[in-house]
Amino acid sequence: MATTLFHLSFPVGNIPETKAFYAAGLGCQVGRENPTSVILNLYGHQLVAHVTDEPLQPQRGIYPRHFGIVFTSEADWEALLARAEHKKLQFYQPAKCRFTGSPLEHRTFFLKDPFHNLLEFKYYVSSAAIFGEQSFVQIGDS
């Protein structure tokens, strides 16, 4: 197990639809759960879905809020893309390449869960672009 793990808590409308999308769809392992919360293992990171009574509204675009995974293997990124297509998960943005030909080049796609949470999955051609390449200012879509 890694020495540190990322944790994210996020709102959902109910646990059965959450498990259908995250476990059956994305392949997350389900941990502890109760009628109002479920812990999910997303590639070794802890997601905790909490049921809320507040209305869950769609965002107007991918900013300012989304979460996801940066893959270090293009084959793993492609495998999740194929799984998402096979499981007929809802794409918010289809797979595409950003910043083609530059040191920031990466492949990305966005999914939307049943509660309007947006998830991005990406793979950088150069791993230096994940945290580095400070001489470039581009971040995401403008």
Residue pairs with C-beta under 8 A, 6 or more apart in sequence:
1 44
2 44
5 44
5 45
5 46
6 45
6 46
7 45
7 46
7 47
7 48
8 45
8 46
8 47
8 48
8 67
9 47
9 48
9 49
9 50
10 47
10 48
10 49
10 50
10 67
10 117
11 49
11 50
11 51
11 52
11 54
11 56
11 115
11 117
12 18
12 49
12 50
12 51
12 52
12 56
12 113
12 114
12 115
12 117
13 51
13 52
13 56
13 114
13 115
14 51
15 33
15 35
15 36
15 37
15 38
15 49
15 51
17 114
17 115
18 38
18 40
18 49
18 113
18 114
18 115
19 30
19 33
19 38
20 114
21 89
21 113
21 114
22 28
22 40
22 42
22 47
22 49
22 113
23 29
23 30
23 40
24 87
25 83
25 84
25 87
25 89
26 42
26 80
26 83
26 84
26 89
26 111
27 80
27 83
28 40
28 41
28 42
28 47
29 40
29 41
30 38
30 39
30 40
30 41
31 38
31 39
31 40
31 41
31 46
32 38
32 39
33 39
35 51
36 50
36 51
37 48
37 49
37 50
37 51
38 48
38 49
39 46
39 47
39 48
40 46
40 47
40 48
40 49
41 47
42 69
43 69
45 69
56 115
56 116
57 116
58 112
58 116
59 65
59 116
59 118
62 92
62 93
62 110
62 118
62 120
62 140
62 141
63 140
65 118
66 110
66 117
66 118
66 119
66 120
67 117
67 118
67 119
67 120
68 110
68 119
68 120
68 121
68 122
69 80
69 121
69 122
70 122
70 123
70 124
70 130
71 77
71 80
71 121
71 122
71 123
72 123
72 127
73 123
74 107
74 123
76 123
77 107
77 121
77 122
77 123
80 121
81 95
81 109
81 121
84 91
84 109
84 111
89 111
90 111
90 112
90 113
91 109
91 110
91 111
91 112
92 110
92 111
92 112
92 118
93 108
93 109
93 110
94 109
95 107
95 108
95 109
96 107
96 108
96 109
97 105
97 106
97 107
97 108
98 104
98 105
98 106
98 107
98 108
98 140
98 141
99 105
99 106
99 138
102 136
102 138
103 126
103 128
103 129
103 133
103 136
104 124
104 126
104 129
104 133
104 136
104 138
105 124
105 125
105 126
105 129
106 122
106 123
106 124
106 125
106 129
107 122
107 123
108 120
108 121
108 122
108 123
109 120
109 121
109 122
110 118
110 119
110 120
110 121
111 118
111 119
111 121
112 118
112 119
113 119
124 130
126 133
